Amino acid sequence: MPLANDRGQYVLRLRDANKPIWARGCWTLSGGGEPGETLDACVRRDSQGS
């Protein structure tokens, strides 16, 4: 589930354009945690790069 603030605005992240990843150089929604992962852990992982 994408993250949103209390005004209903979604949190986007810019994916690294110089890595061999899906949608590189594009703005994307964060989300898609690993099984058993907490929301805090997912946000930390998503903000680490890619």
Secondary structure, 3 states (H helix, E strand, C coil): CCCECCCCCECEEECCCCCCCCCCCCEEECCCCCCCCCHHHHHHHHCCCC
